[in-house]
Amino acid sequence: ELHPWGSRVDDVERPDLITFDLDPGPDVTFDVVKAAALRVRELLQEIGLESFLKTSGGKGLHINVPLQPKADWDQVKAFAGAVVARMVQQEPALYIGTMTKAKRVGKIFVDFFRNGRGATSVAPYSLRSRPGAAISMPVRWNQIAELTSPDQFRLPAAAKQLAARRSDPWKEFFTVRQSLTKAMLSEYGVS
């Protein structure tokens, strides 16, 4: 498995990525996870941030937000945590923002801790070291309804699916020019 940091080697102290990792409790359906991903996207769109979706290859979905590397680790993690806190405040029966596994029954842990300095997240297209060789697969937002499980892309079928793609679902990922503005941080109470 490949698990990179959320920054580049030429500026490791300024993240160029925000990751939201949706980790459902064992009794949460995948349709509920997909709805949660759409909710994260909606909150980000409301403040002008574009995001990208991928399967985790494990139990959930990941939402990745490319950034210009301007904010530091503390600001990025605080912002991501504030987004999650808003989700928990709005729907406490559905979302949780703490790692405590015992409290996840019937809920989705919206993991923002992957945004701290030194934290990692599985890379797009990385194989997972689990039975079935699932892949953390980038998908377009308009394909979310077609997803059947977070580990549906597996070798060798995934190689054929990739070869049949007409375009990369994340082709704009590295061309998006956005950063956390003062207004965005203020909207979420982050200084």
Residue pairs with C-beta under 8 A, 6 or more apart in sequence:
1 122
1 126
1 127
1 128
1 129
2 122
2 123
2 126
3 120
3 121
3 122
3 123
3 126
4 120
4 121
4 123
5 12
5 15
5 118
5 119
5 120
6 15
6 16
6 17
6 18
6 19
6 76
6 114
6 115
6 119
6 120
6 121
7 13
7 14
7 15
7 16
7 17
7 69
8 16
8 69
11 69
13 72
13 73
13 117
14 69
14 70
14 71
14 72
14 73
15 67
15 69
15 71
15 72
15 73
15 76
15 115
16 66
16 67
16 68
16 69
17 64
17 65
17 66
17 67
18 64
18 65
18 67
18 76
18 79
18 80
18 115
19 62
19 63
19 64
19 65
19 80
19 112
19 114
19 115
19 121
20 40
20 62
20 63
20 64
20 65
20 80
20 83
20 84
20 110
20 111
20 112
21 56
21 60
21 62
21 110
21 111
21 112
21 114
21 121
22 33
22 36
22 37
22 40
22 56
22 60
22 61
22 62
22 63
22 108
22 109
22 110
22 111
23 59
23 60
23 104
23 108
23 109
23 110
23 111
24 30
24 32
24 33
24 59
24 60
24 104
24 107
24 108
24 109
25 104
25 105
25 106
25 107
25 108
25 109
26 105
27 105
27 106
28 106
28 107
28 108
30 147
30 148
30 149
30 150
32 94
32 108
33 60
33 61
33 108
33 150
34 61
34 144
34 145
34 147
36 61
36 87
36 94
36 95
36 108
36 110
37 53
37 61
37 63
37 144
38 144
39 87
40 51
40 63
40 83
40 87
40 110
41 51
41 53
41 63
41 141
43 83
43 86
43 87
44 50
44 51
44 63
44 65
44 83
45 51
47 183
47 184
47 187
48 178
48 184
49 65
49 178
49 184
50 65
50 66
50 172
50 176
50 178
51 63
51 64
51 65
52 63
52 64
52 65
52 66
52 138
52 141
52 169
52 170
52 173
53 61
53 62
53 63
53 64
53 138
53 139
53 140
53 141
53 144
54 61
54 62
54 64
54 124
54 136
54 137
54 138
54 139
54 170
55 61
55 62
55 134
55 135
55 136
55 137
55 139
55 147
55 150
55 151
55 152
55 153
56 62
56 122
56 128
56 136
56 150
56 151
57 122
57 126
57 127
57 128
57 130
57 134
57 135
57 136
57 137
57 150
57 151
57 153
58 122
58 128
58 130
58 134
58 150
58 151
59 150
59 151
60 108
60 150
61 147
61 150
62 121
62 122
62 136
64 124
64 173
65 178
66 173
66 174
66 176
66 178
67 76
67 178
67 179
67 180
68 177
68 178
68 179
70 179
70 180
71 79
71 179
71 180
73 115
73 116
73 117
75 180
75 185
75 190
76 115
76 180
77 112
77 113
77 115
77 116
78 190
79 180
79 184
79 185
79 188
79 190
80 112
80 115
81 97
81 112
81 115
82 188
82 189
82 190
83 112
83 188
84 95
84 97
84 110
84 112
85 97
86 188
87 95
87 97
87 110
88 95
88 96
88 97
88 110
93 106
93 107
94 107
94 108
95 107
95 108
95 110
96 103
96 104
96 107
96 108
96 109
96 110
97 109
97 110
97 112
98 109
99 109
99 111
99 113
113 119
114 120
114 121
122 128
122 136
123 136
124 136
124 137
124 138
124 170
125 135
125 136
125 137
125 138
126 135
126 136
127 133
127 134
127 135
127 155
128 134
128 135
128 136
128 151
130 151
132 151
132 154
133 154
133 155
134 150
134 151
134 152
134 153
134 154
135 153
135 154
135 155
135 158
137 153
137 158
138 168
138 169
138 170
139 147
139 169
140 169
143 169
153 161
185 191
